[in-house]
């Protein structure tokens, strides 16, 4: 953003005034951190990458040098304004796990895309800051190499729990984070205080055991990574563990005891859409591309694309082990997308009786051109008589 010629000293810029601006823009919490927040987050990032725990999120390693430190991303930054928006749900997302005919979409994706809502508020506040107090600013919402969670902890918004996510005394695990980098020198807040003590609820609840140790995450085993980030086929060993989670996972967030202080989100844009709170798997599996785009308009799910989304739905269907889905699966065995066909073969292998399976295999296997799908047919044939 352009720099104003205003004199911030004469204007009397203070943390108190910035807190007022944040409240007026609708933010639920705000804190301030120095641009130099030490080298510990960078060391943890290097360890994460050295162990290949980022999976195929190549952009993490490619931009690691800019991610390690705020001033590596923007040398002129002197302070970071960290802002949070509460997106606390009305009901626990864990309740849907027992309903195998329904798909679980992560709480954050059941309403409007948080990127749009948060960035609009950040830009409005940043414009006011420059206009009224001078200086220069840059705004970031989860789309640039910024280490939001360590910065939020440094700014006093909370602390990183054993699940590596931010935990707030006031909002539990349910905060969207955004940042304003500024050339102003702002008195930093004390770092977030609190802690997890001996509690290991978030580690114990993880279906895929994605936490090698407290405060460490192996993204390759995380359901959010598997259902959202990876563009590859989901590993066979992971598929049964995903259950009916079709976009993300909130388990480690939902069990945190600090959520007893959390509040339901007040931002209207985060109000969950009824059709996304407990959608029927049978209805989602038949979506073509136009129908998928229409259903997930203005939702972060839209960026996933129809093929990977239907892949996730088929894995949930396979985990249901419900024979009523067989006609639906059969139709998708000839889908144009290999990623859909492979998931359909796996789901068929989980549900179909031997004769049903072999009849379809004999008809489709020889004409299958994709190596991975042919291999899935072979692996799914094991134990079928």
PyMOL commands that set and color helices and strands:
alter all, ss='L'
color gray80, all
select helices_A, chain A and resi 8-11+15-24+40-50+58-62+64-67+70-73+93-98+107-109+114-133+148-154+201-205+219-221+223-229+236-242+251-254+257-261+268-270+274-277+281-285+289-295+300-304+306-320+323-332+338-351+354-367+371-380
alter helices_A, ss='H'
color red, helices_A
select strands_A, chain A and resi 29-34+79-86+104-105+137-140+159-160+166-167+175-182+245-247
alter strands_A, ss='S'
color yellow, strands_A
deselect
rebuild
show_as cartoon
